[in-house]
Amino acid sequence: MLAATVASLGVTMPPVSPTGLQNRIWRWRGFDVRYQCLGDERADGPAVLFVHGLFVNADHWRRNLPALADAGCRCYAIDLLGYGYSSKPNPLSEAAKAVSGENGRSLSAPVADLGTAGGGTREGVEVELAHPVAGSPYNFYTWSEQLLDFEDEVVGGDEPVTLVANSIGSISALQAAIDAPARINGVAIVNPNFRELHVSEQPALLRPLLVPIIEAVQRTLRERGQPLFDALARPATVQQILKEPYFDADMVTDELVDVLLTPLLQPGSADVVFDTLSYSAGPLPEQQLADTRLEAPVLVLYGEQDPWTPPARVRALERFAAVQRVVPLPGVGHCPHDEAPGTVNPLVLDFVRACAAR
């Protein structure tokens, strides 16, 4: 009932989040971007920018900003373009295509050594980079540029920022660190995402069969997926879905469902969701961590009970020079920052302080 009511009336950004943080708007390339800030913006404490994961938003960091702000950090959380209360331009519109971060980049498929679920290595895999929906702005290069512009225009100052990212937000964060090494002094990854729907993640022998099937499903969802989206965008359904990545079901509260679902009821959300599900290309974590342009140290935290991220593949990230530590977190799933903030916040704070002191 909530979904139908809100969808029919439209959803506007409230002045404050349900947890009391002020919602602000930054105008970026002609679009609105919602962000939050906590801590003294005029102080010289370390600057930290939190980057959310798939289909969520800045409020997913509501258990983390206060702890780091109390410790003297200047904390920011942002809604990436298409998510939360940020603008959601139709991916096929000319205005959206104009801001795509793929514009002007060389997107030939590089060869990379990728991981396996068991912690092994697949050598010499071509990584398709270009979004299959030509011109769509919903790609990691757009979000990288958004993060870097936010660092420049909103965070400001002469010192670089530390990025803290969950799930696929980590790919945007790593790309920002690759694109502008002098402006990012560290990347803390809270549960990476290896993007199992990426064409390069499909078994080589089965790829000719699987990829056309996946693309057909993706095309159908883009063209006719609104009824499915409407059926799923309901509090009870979202609560049930969240109990898969959250190991502790008690942490899937009404507040969590509210802060994640309500922004998704804005017009245009379904287009963004199905376009993102069609994004079976783009950079992958191992490829990025091997990039010689990456200078920032990387901390990797992961929940041992994450059903989506193979733990052996995460542990294998220790082989990269940029990765300082890989820290397992027992008893939590894909979102440790929300399930176990008392464990995650001190680890992130220590990393932020070490990066600021470099």
C-alpha positions in Angstrom: 0.0 0.0 0.0 2.9 2.4 0.9 4.5 1.8 -2.5 1.3 2.6 -4.4 0.5 5.7 -2.4 4.0 7.2 -2.5 4.5 6.4 -6.2 1.2 8.1 -7.1 2.0 11.2 -5.0 5.7 11.5 -5.7 8.5 11.5 -3.2 10.4 14.7 -2.3 13.6 14.9 -0.3 12.9 15.6 3.4 14.9 18.4 5.0 16.5 15.9 7.4 17.1 12.2 7.2 15.1 9.9 9.6 18.2 9.9 11.8 18.3 13.7 12.0 21.1 14.5 9.5 20.4 17.5 7.3 20.0 16.7 3.7 21.8 19.1 1.3 21.8 19.5 -2.4 24.9 20.0 -4.6 24.3 21.0 -8.2 26.5 18.8 -10.5 26.5 19.0 -14.3 22.9 20.2 -14.3 21.6 17.6 -11.9 20.8 17.6 -8.2 22.9 15.4 -5.9 21.9 14.8 -2.3 24.6 14.7 0.4 25.0 14.8 4.1 27.8 16.2 6.2 28.8 15.7 9.9 31.7 17.2 11.7 33.2 20.7 11.6 33.6 21.6 8.0 35.9 24.5 8.9 38.2 22.3 11.0 41.4 20.6 9.7 40.4 17.0 10.6 40.7 14.3 8.0 38.1 14.4 5.3 36.1 11.2 4.7 33.7 10.6 1.8 31.3 7.6 2.2 30.2 5.8 -1.0 27.1 3.6 -0.9 26.5 0.3 -2.7 23.9 -1.0 -5.2 20.4 0.5 -5.0 20.9 2.2 -1.6 22.0 5.7 -0.6 23.8 8.0 1.8 21.5 7.0 4.7 23.1 3.5 4.7 26.1 5.2 6.5 23.9 6.6 9.3 25.7 4.4 11.9 29.1 5.5 10.8 29.2 9.2 10.2 28.6 10.2 13.9 31.4 8.0 15.2 34.0 9.3 12.8 32.8 12.9 13.2 33.0 12.6 17.0 36.6 11.5 16.5 37.4 14.7 14.6 36.8 13.8 11.0 34.9 15.8 8.5 32.4 13.2 7.2 30.4 13.3 4.0 28.0 10.8 2.5 26.7 11.2 -1.1 23.9 9.8 -3.3 25.5 8.8 -6.6 23.7 10.0 -9.7 20.5 7.9 -10.1 20.4 6.9 -6.5 18.8 8.1 -3.3 17.5 11.6 -3.6 19.9 12.5 -6.4 18.5 13.2 -9.9 17.5 10.1 -12.0 17.7 11.2 -15.7 16.5 8.7 -18.2 19.6 6.8 -19.3 18.7 7.3 -23.0 18.1 11.1 -22.7 20.6 13.5 -24.3 21.1 15.3 -21.0 22.1 12.0 -19.3 24.4 10.9 -22.1 26.2 14.3 -21.9 27.4 13.6 -18.4 28.5 10.0 -18.9 32.0 9.4 -17.6 32.6 7.1 -20.5 32.7 10.1 -22.8 36.3 10.7 -24.1 37.8 7.6 -22.5 39.5 4.7 -24.2 37.3 1.7 -23.4 39.1 -1.0 -25.3 39.0 -4.3 -23.3 42.2 -4.6 -21.2 43.5 -8.0 -20.2 43.6 -8.7 -16.5 44.2 -11.5 -14.1 40.9 -12.0 -12.2 40.0 -14.1 -9.2 37.9 -17.2 -8.6 35.5 -18.0 -5.9 38.1 -20.5 -4.5 40.8 -17.8 -4.3 42.6 -18.8 -7.4 43.4 -16.8 -10.5 42.0 -16.7 -14.0 44.8 -15.3 -16.2 44.5 -13.1 -19.2 40.8 -12.3 -19.1 39.5 -9.5 -21.4 37.5 -7.1 -19.3 34.7 -5.4 -21.3 34.5 -1.8 -20.1 31.8 0.0 -22.2 28.2 0.0 -20.9 26.1 -2.1 -23.3 23.5 0.6 -23.2 25.3 3.2 -25.4 25.6 6.6 -23.7 24.1 5.6 -20.3 25.6 7.7 -17.5 25.1 4.9 -14.9 28.7 3.6 -15.0 31.7 3.7 -12.7 33.4 6.4 -14.7 30.6 8.8 -14.2 30.4 8.1 -10.5 34.2 8.4 -10.2 34.0 11.9 -11.8 31.1 12.8 -9.5 33.2 11.8 -6.4 36.2 13.8 -7.6 34.1 16.9 -8.4 32.5 16.6 -5.0 35.9 16.4 -3.4 36.9 19.5 -5.3 33.8 21.7 -5.0 32.3 20.7 -1.7 34.9 19.1 0.6 37.6 21.6 -0.7 40.8 22.3 1.1 44.4 21.3 0.1 44.4 17.9 1.7 43.1 14.7 -0.1 40.1 12.8 1.0 39.8 9.2 2.2 37.0 7.2 0.5 35.0 4.5 2.4 32.9 2.4 0.1 30.5 -0.6 0.4 29.9 -3.3 -2.3 29.9 -1.9 -5.9 30.6 1.6 -4.4 34.1 0.3 -4.0 34.6 0.1 -7.8 33.6 3.8 -8.1 36.0 4.7 -5.2 38.9 2.7 -6.7 38.3 4.3 -10.1 38.4 7.8 -8.5 41.7 6.9 -6.8 43.1 5.7 -10.2 41.8 8.8 -12.1 43.2 11.3 -9.6 45.9 9.8 -7.4 46.9 13.1 -5.8 43.4 13.7 -4.5 42.5 10.4 -2.8 44.8 9.3 0.0 43.2 6.0 0.8 40.3 3.7 0.0 38.6 1.6 2.7 36.5 -1.2 1.1 33.7 -2.7 3.2 32.8 -5.9 1.4 33.9 -5.7 -2.3 31.6 -6.8 -5.1 33.0 -8.9 -8.0 29.9 -8.4 -10.2 28.9 -11.9 -11.2 26.8 -10.6 -14.1 29.8 -9.0 -15.8 30.4 -10.7 -19.1 34.0 -11.3 -18.1 32.8 -13.2 -15.0 31.0 -15.8 -17.1 32.8 -19.1 -17.8 34.8 -18.7 -21.1 33.4 -21.9 -22.6 29.8 -21.0 -21.8 30.0 -17.3 -22.6 28.7 -17.6 -26.1 25.6 -19.2 -24.7 25.1 -17.3 -21.5 25.8 -13.7 -22.6 23.0 -13.6 -25.2 20.5 -15.0 -22.6 21.6 -12.4 -20.0 21.4 -9.6 -22.5 17.9 -10.7 -23.6 16.7 -10.7 -20.0 18.3 -7.3 -19.3 16.7 -5.8 -22.4 13.2 -7.2 -21.4 13.6 -5.7 -17.9 14.6 -2.3 -19.3 11.6 -2.2 -21.7 8.9 -3.9 -19.6 10.2 -4.1 -16.0 8.1 -1.4 -14.4 5.3 -3.8 -13.1 8.0 -6.0 -11.5 9.6 -3.0 -9.9 6.3 -1.9 -8.5 5.6 -5.3 -7.1 9.0 -5.5 -5.4 9.1 -1.9 -4.1 7.0 -2.6 -1.0 8.1 -2.6 2.6 7.4 -6.2 3.4 9.2 -7.4 0.2 12.2 -5.2 0.7 12.5 -6.3 4.3 12.5 -9.9 3.2 15.1 -9.2 0.4 17.4 -7.5 2.9 17.5 -10.5 5.2 19.6 -12.3 2.6 22.7 -10.0 2.7 22.2 -9.2 6.4 23.3 -12.1 8.5 21.7 -10.7 11.6 18.0 -10.5 10.6 17.3 -8.3 13.7 19.3 -5.5 12.0 16.8 -5.4 9.2 14.7 -2.8 11.0 11.7 -0.7 9.9 14.1 2.3 9.9 16.5 0.5 7.5 13.6 -0.4 5.1 12.3 3.2 5.2 15.7 4.9 4.5 16.4 2.5 1.6 13.0 2.1 0.1 11.5 5.6 0.2 14.0 7.2 -2.2 13.5 4.3 -4.6 9.8 5.3 -5.0 10.8 8.5 -6.9 10.0 8.7 -10.6 12.7 7.3 -12.8 14.0 4.8 -10.2 12.9 1.8 -12.2 14.8 3.0 -15.3 18.0 3.4 -13.2 17.6 0.0 -11.5 17.1 -1.9 -14.7 19.8 0.1 -16.5 22.2 -0.7 -13.7 21.3 -4.4 -13.9 22.1 -4.2 -17.6 25.6 -2.9 -16.8 27.4 -6.2 -17.5 30.7 -4.4 -18.2 33.0 -1.9 -16.6 36.1 -2.2 -14.4 36.5 -5.1 -12.0 38.3 -5.0 -8.6 41.4 -7.1 -9.4 41.9 -5.2 -12.6 41.8 -1.9 -10.7 44.0 -3.0 -7.9 46.6 -4.0 -10.4 46.5 -0.6 -12.2 49.9 1.1 -11.9 48.1 4.5 -11.5 46.6 3.4 -8.1 48.8 5.0 -5.4 46.4 5.1 -2.5 46.6 2.4 0.2 43.6 0.1 0.4 41.9 -1.5 3.4 39.5 -4.4 2.8 37.0 -5.4 5.4 34.6 -8.2 4.7 31.8 -10.1 6.6 32.5 -13.8 6.8 28.8 -14.6 6.4 28.4 -12.6 3.2 26.3 -14.8 0.8 27.3 -12.7 -2.2 31.0 -12.3 -1.9 33.2 -15.4 -1.9 35.5 -15.1 1.1 38.5 -16.8 -0.5 38.4 -14.4 -3.4 38.4 -11.5 -1.0 41.3 -12.9 1.0 43.2 -13.3 -2.3 43.2 -9.5 -2.7 46.2 -9.5 -0.3 48.4 -10.3 -3.3 48.1 -6.7 -4.6 50.7 -4.2 -3.4 48.1 -1.5 -2.8 46.1 -3.7 -0.3 47.5 -3.1 3.2 45.2 -5.5 5.0 42.3 -7.8 4.5 40.3 -8.1 7.7 37.6 -10.8 8.2 34.6 -9.8 10.3 32.8 -12.8 11.9 29.1 -13.0 12.3 28.1 -10.3 9.8 27.1 -10.3 6.1 27.4 -8.0 3.1 26.9 -4.7 5.1 29.2 -4.9 8.2 29.2 -1.1 8.5 25.5 -1.3 9.3 25.4 -4.7 11.1 28.4 -4.2 13.2 29.3 -0.5 13.3 31.0 -0.9 16.7 33.6 -3.2 15.0 33.9 -1.4 11.7 34.1 2.2 12.8 37.4 1.9 14.8 39.0 0.0 11.9 38.0 2.7 9.5 39.0 5.5 11.8 42.5 4.0 12.3 42.9 3.7 8.5 41.7 7.3 7.9 44.1 8.7 10.4 47.0 6.7 8.9 46.1 7.9 5.4 45.9 11.5 6.6 49.4 11.2 8.2 51.0 9.9 5.0 
